[in-house]
Each structure stands twice: as C-alpha cells, then as structure tokens.
Amino acid sequence: MILFLTSSPCVIDAPRAILNPANGFVARLRKSLPQWPRVLVVSSNPEDHDGTCGFANDMSATLAEYGMPVGGFQVLDGTNAELAEYLVATSDLIIIMGGHVPTQNHFFAEIGLREILEGYEGVVMGISAGSMNCADEVYLQPEEPGEGVDPDFVKFAPGLGLTDVNIMPHYQQVHKYILDGMRLYEDIAYSDSMGHTFYPMVDGAYYYQDDSHAVFYGKVGRLQDGVLKWICKEGKFKRI
C-alpha cells in the first residue's frame, strides 16, 4: 500500500477543487497511480450522500486536469456500506474525505473498514479527518462547541491501522482557535499530547508512506509531551 496523509490536497480558497502541486505532491501521486485508476471516495458522514458525490465529481475533474484521468469513480457511504469489501477490492485509489473525525471514525468501525483494508495494495489518500482516521490509534481532537468541556468526550479510539502517525491538519487555520473558552492547541492539544506524539501540518504539507519509506514533505511539526517543535520546512522533506 502507498499512503498519502494530507492536510488538504487542494489549493485553499480556490473557487473549485484544484490539486496543490506544492512539495511534489501531484508528481508523487501521479507516479503512484496506474493509468486510468479506479477511484473510491469514502465519506466522512454516511448520511451525506449528495456531499460525497459532489466531492467525488470535483476530485475526478481535478485529477484529470493534472494528468490522472480516472477509469471510474465510486463512493462509499451509508447508502451502500454493505458493498464496502467489493468497493475497496475494485479500487486503485481510495480517497478518504475530511469532516468530523468522531463521526467518520464511528462509521468506519461500524462497517469494519479496518479489517477490509488489510492486505489492500493500492493507494490511499487521506484528507484532514480522513488522514487522522488512518492512524492505528486516532486522536479525536475536539473541534465542535461542547466537545472541549464534555467529560465523556472520547479523545482516542482505534482507527484504520494504516500507520502509527497522527497528523493534526490545517495548523495555519486553527492554531489560534478558541473552543469552549480554551485555546485549541495550548490548552487542549498540548495537554492531550502527554504520552503521545502528534504531527501538526499546514495545508500543502503531507506524509508519504510505502513499504520502505516514511517521509514528511512541507511544513510539519512534532507535538510531544506538551512541546511543539517544527521538524520540516516548506519545500523540504523529513524521513521518520
């Protein structure tokens, strides 16, 4: 399996989905795919069929624009969850959408996606929440009002088990957010990192993993035991 964990694979604030070529992302993705790849888009919200299909159409168009015309697009959400094993087996590229991490995590557990992906030999691209849920143990970072102060909010849960890397996406957008009267990073994430390692990344950065490589590209930090250190710069790479 080849794994791309992105904060966002697309140019931010563009009027439509446009792949971001920064840090060699487009070239590396193109090299990883067969000609006319069969693509599966996995929803972040099993109830949002229209949103999932709309995103799939947008991704199909931008992949073609960048020299990766698809041989077919399928979606996996609540309308066809019973076909998950077949959909995975007939896909060359699986794109796992962004959204609300706990909602997506629950959906994956419900349909047994972790077990279905065992032995998959294609390419998986995570986006934001989708990247977070690729981890073996997922950090369910509070993000919606009430989650930061809810004593019953579960912050760690089993994920898809594709990597041990826990990314934290959109650092440039969210690092100053205030949630439930607390700073998202200094008051919440820093505390949650005690005994754990998280990798904050800005949009345009990504993590690449195959059978012999584990590499960060672009601006990425390491948050461990309450200390954030930047380990890779824009335009550079860092093997781990």
Backbone hydrogen bonds in HBPLUS format (Angstrom, degrees):
<---DONOR---> <-ACCEPTOR-->    atom                        ^
c    i                          cat <-CA-CA->   ^        H-A-AA   ^      H-
h    n   atom  resd res      DA  || num        DHA   H-A  angle D-A-AA Bond
n    s   type  num  typ     dist DA aas  dist angle  dist       angle   num
A0002-ILE N   A0122-GLY O   3.05 MM 120  6.43 159.0  2.10 149.7 155.5     1
A0124-VAL N   A0002-ILE O   2.82 MM 122  6.25 161.9  1.85 165.9 172.2     2
A0003-LEU N   A0209-GLN O   2.77 MM 206  5.01 166.7  1.78 155.8 159.7     3
A0209-GLN N   A0003-LEU O   2.89 MM 206  5.01 147.8  2.00 146.6 151.2     4
A0004-PHE N   A0124-VAL O   2.84 MM 120  6.22 159.3  1.89 162.1 168.1     5
A0126-GLY N   A0004-PHE O   2.81 MM 122  6.20 162.3  1.84 168.5 173.1     6
A0005-LEU N   A0207-TYR O   2.84 MM 202  4.94 162.7  1.87 144.1 150.1     7
A0207-TYR N   A0005-LEU O   2.87 MM 202  4.94 154.7  1.93 137.3 145.8     8
A0006-THR N   A0126-GLY O   3.05 MM 120  5.85 161.5  2.08 134.0 139.5     9
A0128-SER N   A0006-THR O   3.02 MM 122  6.26 150.9  2.11 140.0 149.2    10
A0020-ASN N   A0009-PRO O   2.79 MM  11  5.77 163.2  1.82 147.4 144.6    11
A0011-VAL N   A0018-ILE O   2.73 MM   7  5.65 155.3  1.79 166.7 174.7    12
A0025-PHE N   A0022-ALA O   3.20 MM   3  6.00 167.4  2.21 122.6 126.0    13
A0028-ARG N   A0024-GLY O   2.95 MM   4  5.99 158.1  1.99 153.2 159.7    14
A0029-LEU N   A0025-PHE O   2.88 MM   4  6.06 159.0  1.92 155.8 161.9    15
A0030-ARG N   A0026-VAL O   2.88 MM   4  6.03 167.9  1.90 154.4 157.9    16
A0031-LYS N   A0027-ALA O   3.06 MM   4  6.18 157.3  2.11 142.2 148.2    17
A0032-SER N   A0028-ARG O   3.20 MM   4  6.31 134.2  2.42 135.1 146.1    18
A0032-SER N   A0029-LEU O   3.03 MM   3  5.11 131.6  2.27  98.5 112.1    19
A0033-LEU N   A0030-ARG O   3.31 MM   3  5.49 150.6  2.41 103.4 111.3    20
A0071-GLY N   A0037-PRO O   2.77 MM  34  5.24 159.0  1.82 122.1 129.2    21
A0092-ASP N   A0038-ARG O   2.68 MM  54  5.10 157.9  1.73 138.3 146.0    22
A0093-LEU N   A0038-ARG O   3.06 MM  55  6.32 156.0  2.12 155.7 156.1    23
A0039-VAL N   A0072-GLY O   2.87 MM  33  6.15 171.5  1.88 165.2 163.0    24
A0074-GLN N   A0039-VAL O   2.85 MM  35  6.28 148.5  1.94 155.4 165.7    25
A0040-LEU N   A0093-LEU O   2.82 MM  53  6.25 160.1  1.86 161.3 167.4    26
A0095-ILE N   A0040-LEU O   2.75 MM  55  6.11 162.5  1.78 160.8 167.1    27
A0041-VAL N   A0074-GLN O   2.88 MM  33  6.30 162.7  1.91 150.9 154.0    28
A0076-LEU N   A0041-VAL O   2.86 MM  35  6.21 147.6  1.97 156.7 156.3    29
A0042-VAL N   A0095-ILE O   2.78 MM  53  6.08 166.5  1.80 159.9 164.0    30
A0097-MET N   A0042-VAL O   3.03 MM  55  6.01 170.9  2.04 163.9 165.6    31
A0043-SER N   A0076-LEU O   2.99 MM  33  6.10 174.8  1.99 169.3 167.7    32
A0048-ASP N   A0045-ASN O   2.94 MM   3  5.51 162.1  1.98 123.1 128.7    33
A0078-GLY N   A0046-PRO O   2.95 MM  32  4.21 141.4  2.10 111.4 116.6    34
A0052-THR N   A0048-ASP O   3.10 MM   4  6.26 155.6  2.17 144.7 151.5    35
A0053-CYS N   A0049-HIS O   2.95 MM   4  6.15 163.8  1.97 154.6 158.6    36
A0054-GLY N   A0050-ASP O   2.89 MM   4  6.06 157.3  1.94 149.0 155.7    37
A0055-PHE N   A0051-GLY O   3.01 MM   4  6.17 158.4  2.06 144.5 149.9    38
A0056-ALA N   A0052-THR O   2.96 MM   4  6.18 155.2  2.02 145.7 153.0    39
A0057-ASN N   A0053-CYS O   2.97 MM   4  6.24 156.2  2.03 149.7 155.0    40
A0058-ASP N   A0054-GLY O   3.08 MM   4  6.35 157.8  2.13 146.2 152.1    41
A0059-MET N   A0055-PHE O   2.91 MM   4  6.15 161.5  1.94 155.0 159.6    42
A0060-SER N   A0056-ALA O   2.93 MM   4  6.08 153.0  2.00 145.8 153.5    43
A0061-ALA N   A0057-ASN O   3.11 MM   4  6.35 157.1  2.16 146.8 151.8    44
A0062-THR N   A0058-ASP O   3.07 MM   4  6.38 164.3  2.09 152.1 155.8    45
A0063-LEU N   A0059-MET O   2.93 MM   4  5.96 158.8  1.98 149.3 155.0    46
A0064-ALA N   A0060-SER O   3.19 MM   4  6.30 158.9  2.24 142.1 147.6    47
A0065-GLU N   A0061-ALA O   3.06 MM   4  6.32 153.5  2.13 145.2 152.7    48
A0066-TYR N   A0062-THR O   3.20 MM   4  6.38 138.0  2.39 139.4 148.8    49
A0066-TYR N   A0063-LEU O   3.17 MM   3  5.26 131.7  2.42  96.6 109.2    50
A0068-MET N   A0063-LEU O   2.78 MM   5  4.96 148.1  1.88 145.3 143.6    51
A0067-GLY N   A0064-ALA O   3.09 MM   3  5.22 150.8  2.18 117.0 114.2    52
A0080-ASN N   A0077-ASP O   3.39 MM   3  5.98 155.8  2.45 113.4 118.8    53
A0083-LEU N   A0080-ASN O   2.83 MM   3  5.60 165.1  1.85 127.1 132.3    54
A0084-ALA N   A0081-ALA O   3.14 MM   3  5.31 160.1  2.18 117.1 116.5    55
A0087-LEU N   A0083-LEU O   2.91 MM   4  6.09 166.1  1.93 163.7 168.4    56
A0088-VAL N   A0084-ALA O   2.97 MM   4  6.12 161.5  2.01 155.5 159.2    57
A0089-ALA N   A0085-GLU O   3.10 MM   4  6.21 163.2  2.13 145.0 149.9    58
A0090-THR N   A0086-TYR O   3.09 MM   4  6.24 134.5  2.30 145.9 156.7    59
A0091-SER N   A0088-VAL O   3.24 MM   3  5.40 151.1  2.33 119.8 116.4    60
A0123-VAL N   A0092-ASP O   2.93 MM  31  6.15 169.9  1.94 150.1 153.2    61
A0094-ILE N   A0123-VAL O   2.81 MM  29  6.25 160.4  1.84 158.2 164.5    62
A0125-MET N   A0094-ILE O   2.78 MM  31  6.14 166.1  1.80 162.2 165.3    63
A0096-ILE N   A0125-MET O   2.84 MM  29  6.20 161.5  1.88 152.7 158.8    64
A0127-ILE N   A0096-ILE O   2.98 MM  31  6.06 137.4  2.17 167.3 170.2    65
A0104-GLN N   A0100-HIS O   3.10 MM   4  6.34 166.8  2.12 162.8 166.4    66
A0105-ASN N   A0101-VAL O   2.86 MM   4  5.97 162.8  1.89 156.6 162.4    67
A0106-HIS N   A0102-PRO O   2.93 MM   4  6.06 158.5  1.98 148.4 152.8    68
A0107-PHE N   A0103-THR O   3.16 MM   4  6.39 156.3  2.21 143.4 149.6    69
A0108-PHE N   A0104-GLN O   2.95 MM   4  6.25 160.4  1.99 156.5 161.1    70
A0109-ALA N   A0105-ASN O   3.05 MM   4  6.29 159.2  2.09 148.0 153.5    71
A0110-GLU N   A0106-HIS O   2.93 MM   4  6.07 154.0  1.99 146.9 154.6    72
A0111-ILE N   A0107-PHE O   3.13 MM   4  6.39 149.7  2.23 149.1 155.2    73
A0112-GLY N   A0108-PHE O   3.01 MM   4  5.96 114.3  2.46 137.4 152.9    74
A0113-LEU N   A0108-PHE O   3.04 MM   5  5.19 163.3  2.07 148.1 150.3    75
A0112-GLY N   A0109-ALA O   3.34 MM   3  5.08 150.1  2.43  93.8 102.4    76
A0116-ILE N   A0112-GLY O   3.14 MM   4  6.40 154.9  2.21 147.6 155.4    77
A0117-LEU N   A0113-LEU O   2.97 MM   4  6.11 148.7  2.07 151.9 157.7    78
A0118-GLU N   A0115-GLU O   3.25 MM   3  5.36 155.2  2.32 101.8 109.2    79
A0120-TYR N   A0117-LEU O   2.99 MM   3  5.23 165.7  2.01 131.0 130.1    80
A0130-GLY N   A0127-ILE O   2.84 MM   3  4.87 141.4  1.98 141.9 129.3    81
A0131-SER N   A0128-SER O   2.94 MM   3  5.19 124.7  2.25 104.1 118.3    82
A0132-MET N   A0128-SER O   3.04 MM   4  6.43 155.8  2.10 152.4 159.7    83
A0133-ASN N   A0129-ALA O   2.92 MM   4  6.16 154.9  1.99 152.1 158.2    84
A0134-CYS N   A0131-SER O   3.15 MM   3  5.29 158.2  2.20 103.7 110.3    85
A0135-ALA N   A0132-MET O   3.36 MM   3  6.04 167.0  2.38 116.3 119.7    86
A0160-LEU N   A0133-ASN O   2.99 MM  27  6.24 157.3  2.04 150.1 157.4    87
A0162-LEU N   A0134-CYS O   2.89 MM  28  5.46 149.4  1.98 162.9 172.9    88
A0161-GLY N   A0135-ALA O   3.23 MM  26  5.17 168.9  2.24 108.6 105.2    89
A0136-ASP N   A0163-THR O   2.83 MM  27  5.93 129.5  2.08 163.7 175.6    90
A0159-GLY N   A0136-ASP O   2.85 MM  23  4.94 166.5  1.87 130.2 130.0    91
A0138-VAL N   A0157-ALA O   2.73 MM  19  5.30 160.7  1.76 171.8 165.6    92
A0157-ALA N   A0138-VAL O   3.15 MM  19  5.30 148.7  2.25 136.6 146.0    93
A0140-LEU N   A0155-LYS O   2.65 MM  15  4.56 161.6  1.68 133.4 137.8    94
A0147-GLU N   A0144-GLU O   2.99 MM   3  5.73 162.1  2.02 144.7 150.6    95
A0150-ASP N   A0146-GLY O   3.08 MM   4  5.96 117.6  2.49 142.3 157.4    96
A0153-PHE N   A0150-ASP O   3.12 MM   3  5.33 167.3  2.14 111.5 115.1    97
A0199-TYR N   A0166-ASN O   2.75 MM  33  6.01 145.1  1.86 155.4 162.9    98
A0168-MET N   A0199-TYR O   2.88 MM  31  5.67 150.9  1.97 124.3 120.6    99
A0201-MET N   A0168-MET O   2.96 MM  33  6.15 152.9  2.04 156.9 153.1   100
A0173-GLN N   A0170-HIS O   2.89 MM   3  5.34 144.3  2.01 113.9 124.8   101
A0174-VAL N   A0170-HIS O   3.02 MM   4  6.18 159.4  2.06 162.1 168.9   102
A0171-TYR N   A0201-MET O   3.04 MM  30  5.56 174.7  2.04 136.4 135.0   103
A0175-HIS N   A0171-TYR O   3.11 MM   4  5.33 152.0  2.19 148.5 146.7   104
A0177-TYR N   A0174-VAL O   2.93 MM   3  5.14 167.6  1.95 117.2 120.6   105
A0184-LEU N   A0177-TYR O   2.99 MM   7  5.58 170.6  2.00 153.1 153.0   106
A0179-LEU N   A0182-MET O   2.70 MM   3  5.19 154.1  1.76 162.0 160.0   107
A0182-MET N   A0179-LEU O   2.90 MM   3  5.19 158.8  1.94 112.9 120.1   108
A0187-ASP N   A0183-ARG O   3.07 MM   4  5.03 142.2  2.22 122.7 133.8   109
A0189-ALA N   A0184-LEU O   3.03 MM   5  6.30 165.0  2.05 141.1 145.9   110
A0190-TYR N   A0185-TYR O   2.80 MM   5  5.78 164.6  1.83 163.6 158.2   111
A0192-ASP N   A0188-ILE O   2.98 MM   4  6.23 160.1  2.02 153.1 159.5   112
A0193-SER N   A0189-ALA O   2.92 MM   4  6.05 127.6  2.20 145.0 157.6   113
A0193-SER N   A0190-TYR O   3.28 MM   3  5.23 140.2  2.45  93.7 104.6   114
A0194-MET N   A0191-SER O   3.26 MM   3  5.84 169.2  2.27 116.4 119.0   115
A0196-HIS N   A0193-SER O   2.84 MM   3  4.73 164.8  1.87 124.0 122.8   116
A0225-ASP N   A0193-SER O   3.02 MM  32  5.08 147.4  2.13 127.2 118.0   117
A0198-PHE N   A0223-LEU O   2.87 MM  25  5.01 168.6  1.88 147.3 151.0   118
A0223-LEU N   A0198-PHE O   2.73 MM  25  5.01 171.8  1.74 149.5 152.4   119
A0221-GLY N   A0200-PRO O   2.81 MM  21  5.17 165.8  1.83 158.6 161.7   120
A0202-VAL N   A0219-LYS O   3.40 MM  17  6.14 162.0  2.43 161.4 164.0   121
A0205-ALA N   A0202-VAL O   3.12 MM   3  5.77 162.6  2.15 136.3 139.4   122
A0206-TYR N   A0217-TYR O   2.97 MM  11  5.44 153.8  2.04 148.6 155.5   123
A0217-TYR N   A0206-TYR O   2.87 MM  11  5.44 161.8  1.90 168.3 171.4   124
A0208-TYR N   A0215-VAL O   2.77 MM   7  5.24 169.1  1.78 161.2 165.0   125
A0215-VAL N   A0208-TYR O   2.87 MM   7  5.24 163.9  1.90 155.0 160.3   126
A0210-ASP N   A0213-HIS O   2.98 MM   3  5.28 155.6  2.04 140.4 145.4   127
A0240-ILE N   A0214-ALA O   2.94 MM  26  5.76 163.4  1.97 160.8 160.7   128
A0216-PHE N   A0238-LYS O   2.80 MM  22  5.05 169.0  1.81 144.0 146.6   129
A0238-LYS N   A0216-PHE O   2.84 MM  22  5.05 151.2  1.92 142.4 148.6   130
A0218-GLY N   A0236-LYS O   3.06 MM  18  5.62 168.0  2.07 153.7 156.3   131
A0220-VAL N   A0232-CYS O   3.14 MM  12  5.17 149.9  2.24 123.5 130.0   132
A0231-ILE N   A0220-VAL O   2.94 MM  11  6.00 145.7  2.06 141.1 151.8   133
A0232-CYS N   A0220-VAL O   3.19 MM  12  5.17 142.2  2.34 156.0 151.0   134
A0222-ARG N   A0229-LYS O   2.66 MM   7  5.28 157.2  1.71 150.8 158.2   135
A0229-LYS N   A0222-ARG O   2.93 MM   7  5.28 159.4  1.98 140.7 146.7   136
A0224-GLN N   A0227-VAL O   2.95 MM   3  5.39 160.1  1.99 149.3 147.7   137
A0227-VAL N   A0224-GLN O   3.03 MM   3  5.39 157.9  2.08 114.0 120.9   138
A0236-LYS N   A0233-LYS O   2.99 MM   3  5.35 157.1  2.05 135.8 135.7   139
